[in-house]
């Protein structure tokens, strides 16, 4: 295999508190955290119009 065109992976530093949650999480708390992170990263489609737009 050739190493031409290989792009080195970008190193992203993550704070320790973002990786390990404090204590045990309930299903509802975990879902809330996932939805918050998706909303911040523009990965959450809300409503019928946004969902249809995301599928196109």
N, C-alpha and C positions, 0 to 999 in steps of 0.2 A: 504494500500500500504506500502511496505517496503522501508526504506530509505537506504538499503544496495545497494552499487554500484552507488549511486548518486554522480555525480561529480559536485563540485561547479563551477559555471560559472566564467570564467576569466573576470576580470574587465579591460577594456581598456579605457585609458584616451584619450580624443580627444580635441585638441585645439579649442578655440572658433571660430577662423577665418576659420577653415576647415568645420565647421558645417553650418555657416551662410554666404552665398555669399554676396559680396558687391553690393548692388543695385539690380535692376531687370536684369535677364539674358534672352537673346534671346534663341530661340530653338537651334541655331547653337552653341552658347557659352555653353549651357548645354550639348549638345552632345559631344563637344570637351572635357569638363571636365570629363564626364563619360568615354570616350575612353582613356584619359590620366590615370585615376585611374585604369582602367582595364589593361592597358599595364604595369603599375608599379606592379600590383598584379598578373601578369601572367594569367590574365583571358581573354586575347584578342588573338584570332586566326587570323592571317593575311595570306591571300592567300589560294588557294585551298588545298595545301598540309597540312598546319597547321589546316585548318578547318576539313579535313577528319581525321587527326590524333586525333583531339579533340573529334570527334564523336565515335572513336573506343574505 
